[in-house]
Amino acid sequence: MKNRIKELREEKKLTQKELAAEVGVSRQAINAVENGKFEPSIWLAYDLATFFEQSIEDIFCFEESERK
């Protein structure tokens, strides 16, 4: 699933490890989400959206993603 996590993280000048600590997951999980290798749970998507003060729809690009 395409998303804007990396873009938003870099705007805040955060490392993957720092973002992971903020939302309670591993750095590897953030890396996998950023690279579209892992689709986050609704709870992780919510936590990321809340952290970045964005809606889930503004972060995750459903229209551009292939449905599984």
C-alpha positions as CSV (number, residue, x, y, z in Angstrom):
1,M,0.0,0.0,0.0
2,K,1.4,3.4,-1.0
3,N,1.7,5.9,1.8
4,R,3.3,9.2,2.9
5,I,4.9,7.9,6.1
6,K,8.5,8.6,4.9
7,E,7.7,12.0,3.6
8,L,5.9,13.0,6.9
9,R,8.7,11.5,9.0
10,E,11.4,13.4,7.1
11,E,9.4,16.6,7.5
12,K,9.6,16.2,11.2
13,K,13.3,15.2,10.9
14,L,12.7,11.9,12.7
15,T,14.6,8.6,12.1
16,Q,12.6,5.4,11.6
17,K,13.7,4.4,15.1
18,E,12.4,7.6,16.7
19,L,9.0,7.3,14.9
20,A,8.8,3.7,15.9
21,A,9.3,4.6,19.5
22,E,6.5,7.3,19.3
23,V,3.9,4.8,18.0
24,G,5.1,1.7,19.9
25,V,6.4,-0.5,17.1
26,S,9.9,-1.6,15.9
27,R,12.0,0.3,13.4
28,Q,11.7,-2.7,11.1
29,A,7.9,-2.3,11.1
30,I,8.2,1.4,10.2
31,N,10.6,0.5,7.4
32,A,8.3,-2.2,6.1
33,V,5.3,0.1,6.1
34,E,7.2,2.9,4.4
35,N,8.3,0.5,1.6
36,G,4.9,-1.0,1.1
37,K,6.0,-4.4,2.3
38,F,3.6,-4.5,5.2
39,E,0.1,-3.1,5.6
40,P,-0.4,-1.8,9.1
41,S,-3.2,-2.8,11.4
42,I,-6.0,-0.2,11.7
43,W,-4.6,0.6,15.2
44,L,-1.1,1.4,13.8
45,A,-2.6,3.4,11.0
46,Y,-4.6,5.3,13.6
47,D,-1.6,5.9,15.8
48,L,0.5,7.2,12.8
49,A,-2.4,9.4,11.7
50,T,-2.8,10.8,15.2
51,F,1.0,11.4,15.6
52,F,1.2,13.2,12.2
53,E,-2.1,15.1,12.9
54,Q,-3.5,13.8,9.5
55,S,-6.4,11.6,8.6
56,I,-5.7,8.0,7.7
57,E,-6.9,8.7,4.2
58,D,-4.3,11.5,3.8
59,I,-1.5,9.2,4.8
60,F,-2.4,6.0,3.0
61,C,-3.2,6.2,-0.7
62,F,-5.9,3.6,-1.2
63,E,-6.7,4.7,-4.8
64,E,-3.2,4.2,-6.0
65,S,-2.7,0.8,-4.3
66,E,-3.5,-2.6,-5.7
67,R,-6.2,-4.3,-3.7
68,K,-5.2,-7.7,-2.3
